[in-house]
Amino acid sequence: MPPSDSAWAYINGEFVPLQRAALPVFDAGFVYGATVSDVLRTFNRRWFRFDDHARRFLRSCRYVGIELAVDPGTLRSIANQLLVRTGGQECGLVMLATPGIVPLYAGLPREAAAEHGPNLVLHVFPLRPGQFRPLYERGVHAVVAANRQVPVDCWDPKAKCRSRLHWWLAQRQVQSLDPEAVPILLDHHGNLTESATANVVVVIDGRIYSVPPDRILWGISLQTLQELCQAHGIPFDTRPLQAYHAAIADEIILTNSLYSLAPVTRFNGRPVATGKPGPVFRRLYQAWSGLVGRELAEA
């Protein structure tokens, strides 16, 4: 199915319909999987925490050595122009950057890489009203996958990237058991890390626990959740977590930039507590809806 007519992209200074957006097959993003990325969305047609996402995106670029001649204000201007082209819908935004071409694969001399420079891509995609409602009402089945998270000594998890083959393999594995399951990976010491697209927190005796920030990509939505906990008197701590803590938890919550937060109602095939969204999730859901000025299930 082709992209929606309301889907647009920006590539290196040009706005094009998403179906025309392309990079060459000899780009380092394909050859090496060297792609930095970030994802965010709108609520009421306004970008949610855009500057936080833009700063993280540019920090990730600097970390991997992608030199972009843009700042958060420039990225916001591009994103706003894309938003105007969506025709009034809520939408998600993807920001991508790659180092540029690999001259050998392009049949060019080595110095050609500097001439072509890095690639900057932003594209939007429409969000359907109510498309995440089933997550809030039924919850998610999370399954610990057999393969492990990339060790932190391979690359710093604070850099958000698209090198995600391990997540693809994990997703195929857990969805062979349950087509709607989402994978959670352990690190090589047996500690919980995150899911393919979300951070994971557990609720035990009314207190929320997250994996420490040096072991995961500390998501902007996880930061939002922590701030809401502080504002609404919900204790929030960080500590190493194992599958044991998820198995005994009163609640498990996923948080990401598209659906904001979702309850895990089954873990490794078993119900989490009652098997229904719990009271801490419901408090945070209402607080988040108030924060963005819209019921999340309708957004």
N, C-alpha and C positions, 0 to 999 in steps of 0.2 A: 504494500500500500504506500503510495507517495506521501510525502509530508503535507500537512494542511496548507491551504492557500494563505493562511494567516501567519505561517512560520517563515521567519526571515533570519538571515545570517549577515554578520559583518566579517569580512576577511581582508586583513591588511589594507584597510582604507576604503573598501568597497562594500556596499550593501547589496545583497543578492537574495532571491528566493532560496529557501533552504534546500530545495531539490537541486539547485545549481551549485551548492557549496561543495568545494572539493579541494583536497591537497594532493600533491603528487605522491605516487607510491614509493618514491625514493626519499621521502621526507623522513627525518630521524624519528618522528612520532610513530611511524610504522616500522622502520628498520630496527630501532632500538626500544620501542615503546617509551620513548623519552617525551612524555606529554604531561604538563602541569595542567590542573583543572580546578574549577570551583563551580558550585551550583547554588542558586538561590531562587526565590520566587517573589511574587507580588501578593499583597493582601489589599483589597480595595484599590487595585491598580497602582499601588505604591510598593517599591522594592523594600523587602524586609531586611534590615541590617546590612544595606548594600556596602557601606564603607568598611565594615568588618570583613566581609567577604573579599572585597577588592584588595584590602591590605594583605590579607592572608595569601591571596593569589599572587600578588607581586613579591611577597616574601618567598614564596615557594619558587617563583621564577629565579630570584637571586640565588637561592640555595643550589639550584641545579645548573646555574650559569647561563640562563636565558636572559639576554639583555634587551628589555623592552623600553622604548622611549615614550612611556605613558605613565600617568599617575592616576590615583583613584578618581579624581575629577574627570579625567578624559574617559575612563572606563564608564563612569556614570552617564556621561553625555552620550556615548555610543549606546548604552543600554536603554536610555530614555528614547532615543531615536528608533530603536528596534521595538520598544513598547508601543510607540505611536502606530506602528505598522500592523499591530496585532488586531486592530478593529474592536477594541473594548473588552477583550477577554482578560481574565487572570492568566498569568503565564509563568513559566519557569525560564530561567536564564542559565546557560552554560558558558563559561569562559574557559578557553583552551589556549595554550601556548606550546610551541615546539621549537627546538633549536634551528630548524630549517633543513635544507637538503643534505643528503650524504653524497658528496661529489662522486665517489667511486661508483655508486649504484646509478647515478645520473649520467655516467660517462663523461664527467667534466673534470678539469684539474682541481687540485685541492683548494686553491685560492678562490674558487667559485663560491664556496660556502659563505665567505665573508661578503661577497657581492650580493647574494640573495638574502642573507639575514634570517632572523627568526620569523615565525608565523604567529599572528595573533588572531584568534577566532572567537567571536561571541555569537551565540544563536539563541533564539527563543523558541518555546514550544507551548501550545495552549494547554491550560488546565481546565478540565471539565468541572462544573459546579457539582459538588457532592461526590467526586470520584474516590475520595479517601474515606467516605462514610463507613464502609464495611470494616476498615481497620479499627475505627473508634468503637464500633458496636460489637463486633465479633472478636477482635483481637487478632494476634499473629501467633503462628506456631514456629518457634525457634528451635533449631536443632544444632548441636555441636558437631561440626564436620570433622572428618578424619585428618585432613591436611591441616597444617599449622600456618599461623601468621608469619609474614616476612620478619625476621629478627630485626630489632632496632639498630643493630650494628651493620645492617646492609644499607639502609637509609633512614634518616630521622623521620619518625612518623608525623612530625609537625608539618612536613611538606606534603601537600595534597597532590597526588599524581594519578595517572591512568594506567600504571603498570599493575594490572589486576588479574593476571591469569590464575593466581591462587584462588581468587574469589569466584571466578568462572567455574573452576573445578569443584569448589565447595558447593556452589549453587546446584550444579548438575548432580552431585552426590545426594544432597538432602532432598532435592525435588524428585529423585527417583523413589524416595520413601513417601513423600507427601508433595504433590505438585505446587502447593501453596506455601511450603515451608521456606523460611529464610535461614541461612547459615550463620552460625557464630563460630569464630575461630579462637583456639587457644594459642598461647605462645609456646615456645619450646620448653618452658618450665611448668606448663600445665595451668597457667593463669588465663582467665578470660581476657579477650581483647575487645573486639567489636564485631558488628555484622558488616555485610558487604556495603551497605549504604547508611549505616546508622551507628551511633553510640548506644551502649547498653548500660542501664543502671538497675539495681535491685533494691527492693524495699523490704527491710527486715525490722520488725517491731517499730514501725512508724518512721524509721530513719532511712534515707536514701544513701546508697553507696555507689560510687563510680570507681572505675579503674583509674589509677593515678595518671596524671597528664603526661608523664615521661614515657608511658608505654603505649599510647594511642594517639590518633589524631583527635585532639580535644576540639570537638565540633562547636561551631557557633550556636547551633541549637542546644547543645549540651550546656554551653555557657548561659544561654537564655533560661534553660530549666533551672540551673543553679541560682540564677538571679531571682526567679519566681519563687523558689524555695525560701530564699532569704526574706523576700517580701511578705510571704504568707506563713512564716513560722514553721516551715517543714525542715527538720534537721537534714543536712547534706554533708557527707564526708567522702573522702577518697581512701581506698585501701586495696591491696591486691585481692582479687576475687577469683575463685575457682568455680568449676561447674557445680560443686557442692553447694555454694551459696545461692546459685540460681535454682537448684533443685529444692532448697528449703525456703526460698523467698516467699513472702506474702504477696509480692507483686514484682513483675519485671516490666520495665518500660524501655522502649526504643525511642530515640529522638534523632530526627534528621531535618534537612532544610525544605523538603517538599510537604510532608504530612505533619511536620512539627513534632508530634509525639504519638506513640501508639502503644497499647498494652499488649504484652505477651501473655496469652491466656493458656498456651500449652508450651511445655518445654521438654524436649526429648520424648515426645509422645505422651506425656502425662499432663493433666491439668495443673495450672498454677493456682494454688489455693482453691477457690470455688470454680475456676475455669471461666470466670467472667471479669470484665474490667473492674479494678479495685478502687477503693475510696481515695487513695493518694493520686492515682491517675485521674480520677474524676475532678479532684480539686485543681490539679495542674491543668487539665483540659479547660476548665472554666476560666482559670487565670490567664491562660494563653489566648483564649478567645477574646477575653477582655483587653488584653494587650494589643491585639491586632484589630480590634473593633469589628469582629465578625465571628460568628459561630464557625469553628473549624470544619465541622461536618458539611457546611454549606459552601465553604470557600473553594 
